[in-house]
């Protein structure tokens, strides 16, 4: 691994604000981001990354690489929940295993955004269609997780149809904002789009820093309740994403030669959702313990990916 890349990532102001959030909680500071401001920042990040991706995509010619990337993304998002579910079913029970499987098969938009910032810092380009890939990977894993719970839990009772669950996963606020911004960026006039470029580009890292400040505080609060579940889930939250990221980094080489695209694929494969999945599981499987799958995704996998994961995947891709 390139030690300079690792040091650069660990001293990135965006990451340091995440650490500040953790420290603020452990120091019992009254520092906090107002709830309405937090929602705005979340929507802004999804809007900015979606719109910029749409603009990039509008300048890209649809080709076999994009088609193969879409197929690869859907397969990845569908297969990861399956082996994750069976690895955890006996340890945590069917409802919890299904929720964790959905989280680890789905994606973390914030990790993706942080990876984009990492690539920009390294001066590495990537395709605008990768934003669409992220949006595509959000729902299949959630649907697979719910189906697995229905199949393996004989006592599962639900009055929610599969159609309703699919609709909820596709029309959730985060997915709708991301996809909608992508489409708008795709069809918007390039000259008119330059008018909002300062909003979508210049202040992006500042808002990302504030968001990660809050994520640090949330992580520190929720990780406390996770300790009772033992070392197994802690190790799972690091080892499985690491394996997923390295495997995807390798396999993506058969689809694209772009280092940027391959790193984003790796981070999507290694990430875990802590926004869309909890919202959907609350509807689909209220018996699943949010005190397990949210701390796993937010308190373990997310910090690992943005500190050590990205430099590891990046170095692995460069070695190949």
N, C-alpha and C positions, 0 to 999 in steps of 0.2 A: 504493500500500500504506500502511496506517495504521502510521506509525513507532512509535507507542506500543505497538501489538500486537506488533510485531517485537521491540522492546526487552524487553517483558514476557516474551515467549517465550524469548529468549536469556538472560534472568536468572532463569528458572524453576529452582528448586533441583534438580528432577528432571533437567533437562538439564545443569546444572553438575556433578552427580555423574557423568554420562557423560563429560564433559570431564576430570574428575579421574581417571577410570579410564584414559583415554588418556595423561595426564601420568604416572601411576604406572608405566605400562609403559615409556615413553621415559626415565624417570628410573631405571629398573631397580630399582624398589622391590620389597620382598617382600610388599607388600599383595596379598591375594587372598581370594576368597570360597571357603570349603570346598565341595567338589563336592556333598556331600549337601545342604548348605544351599542351594546354587544350584538344585538340582533342586526342593527344597521351595518356594523363592521362585517358580520358574516355574509350578509347579502351583498355588500360591496365587493368582497373578495371573489365570490362566485360570479358576480356580474363582470368584474374586470377580467378574470381569467377566461370566462366564456366569450366575452366580446373580442378580446385580443386573439383568442383561438379561432373565432369565426373569421376575423379579418385575415389571419394567416391562411386559413383554409380557402378563402375566396381567391387567393393568389396561387393556390396549388392545383395542379391538374389531377383529377381523380384517376388513379392508376391501380395496378395490381397490388402494389404495396399497401395502399389504403384498404383495399378489399380484404387482403390476407390479415391485416392488422385487426379489422373488425371481427373476422371469424375467430382469430386467436384470442381476442379479448373475451368474446362470449364463451368460448370453451374454457378459458382460464377461470372466469367468474362462476362457471357452473361446476367445474371439477374440484376446485379447492374446498368448497363447503362439504362435498361428499366425504373425502378422506378425513377432513377435520372432524366431522360429525362422528364417524366411527372410531376415531382415536379418543374421543372424549365421552362417548355415550355412557360407558360403564362408570366413569369417574364422577361425572356431574349430573347424570340423568338426561333423559331425552329432551325435555324442554330447554334446559340450559345448553346442552350440546348443540341443538338446532340454532339457538340464538348466537352462540359463539361462532358456529360454522357460517352463518349468514354474515356476521361481522367481518370475519377473516377472508371470506370470498368476495365481499364487497370492497369498496375503496375508501380511502381517506382523502377528501378534497384538500384539506389543509396540508397534509403531507405532500400531496401533488404540487400544491402552490409553493411550498417550501423547496421542493426539488427544482421547480422552474427557477426560483431565485438562485439556487445553487448553480444551475447550469449557466445562468446569465453572469454570475460571478466568475465562472471558469471560462467564459467566452465561447460556450458551446451552443450551437443552434439546435432546434428541434422542430418537427412538423406541427403545424396548427391543428392537424387532424387528431393529435393526441388528446386534445381537450374533449373531442367527441368520443374518443375511446374511453376516457374516464367516465363520461356520462353513461355510455353504453354498459359499462361494467357495474354500475350501481345496483340495478334491479335484478338481474338473473340470480345472483347469490341469495338475495332475500327470498325470492320465490322458491329456490331449491331448499333453503333452510326450513321454510314453512312446510313444504311437501314432505321432507324427511320427518318432521315432527308428527305430521298426520299419519304417515305410514308406520312409524315405529312406536307410537304411543297409543295403545289400545283404549286408554281412558280419555283420550283427547276429545273434547266436545267443543265445537265452534259453530256459531251461527253466521260466520262470515264466509261468503263464497270465495273461491279462488279468484274469480273475476274481480271481486271487490279488493282483495289483497293486492293483486297485480296493479289495479288502478291506483291504489294508495301509494304503492312504491314508485309509480311513474309520475304521479301528480303532486308528490310531496314538495314542499316549498324549495328545498335545496336543489332537488333534481330539476324542477321546473325553471328556477332562476338560471341554473347553469345551461340547460338546453336552450331555453328561450334567448339568453344572451348570445349563445353560439349562433343561433339562427339569425338573429338581428345583425350580428357582426358579419355574417356570411353574405347577407343581402344588402347591407348598408352601402351607400355610395362612399367610395374611398376618400374623396375630398371632404365630404361632410363629416366622416368619421374622424378626420384629423382634428376637428374642433373639440372633441372630448378626449383627445390623446393625453393632455396633462392630467386628467382625472383618472384615466385607466392605467397610466404608466408611471408618471412622475411621483405620485403620492402612494403608490401601491405598497412599497416596502414599509412605509410608516404605519399604514393600517395593519399590515401583516404583523408587525412588531407588537402593536397593541393587542391584536387577537391572541398572539402566542403568550403575551403577558397574562391574559385571562386564562388561557389553557393551562398555564403553569399553576395558577391558583386552584383551578378545578382538579387538576391531576393530584396535587398534594392533599386535597380534601378527600378524594375518593379512594386513593391508594391505601388510606388507613383502614378502611373497612374490608379491604381485599386480603389482608394478611392472614385472616382466619382460614383461608382456603389452601394454605400450604405452598410448598416449593414447586409442586408439579405445574400448576398454572403459570407461575412466574417463569419457569424454564420454557414452558410452551410458548408464552408470549414473546420470547426472544428467539428461540431456536427455530420454530416453524416459520416465522416471517423471514428469517435469515436464509433458510433453505429455499423457501419459495422465491425470494429475490434473486438468489444465485442461479436457480434453475431457469427462471424466466429471463434473466440476463443472458443466459446461454442460448435458450431456444429462440429468443427474439432476433438473434443473429441470422437465423434462416429467413427472416422476414424483411429486415432492414439493416443497412450498413451504418445508419446514423447512430453515433454514440449517444446523442441527446435522446433520441427516440427509445433506444434500448434502456437507458437509465430510467426514463419515465415508465416504461413497461415494468422494469424491475421494482420500482417503488410502488406501482399500482398492485403488482402481485404480492408484495410484502406488506402492504398497508392493511389497516383494519378500520372499518367504519364505526364511528361513535356518534353520528348525527342521524343519518337516514335509518339505520338498523334499529336503534332504540325507539324511534318514533313509530316504526312499522311493527316491531315486536310488542309494543304496548297494546296495539290493536289485535294482532294475530295470536300472540301467546303471552298473556299477562302473568302466567306462572313462572316464566323465565326470570331469573334473579338478575336485575340490572346491576346489582352490586358485584356481579362476577364479570359479565362481558364488557361493561363500560370501563372499569378499571383496567382490564386486560388490554383493551384497545387504546385507551387514552393515557393510562398511567405507565404501561410497560412498552407496548409495541411502538407507539407514536414517538416517545423520547428516544428509543433505540434507533429508529429509522432516521430521525433528523440529526442525530449526533454521530453515530458510528455506521449505521446502515448505508447511507448515501455514499460516503467515501469508500466503503468496502465494495459496493456494487460498481461504482465508477472505476475503481482500480482493477476489479475483475474484468470488466468490459475492455479496458485499455490493454490488459495483459493478453486478451484473446485477439 
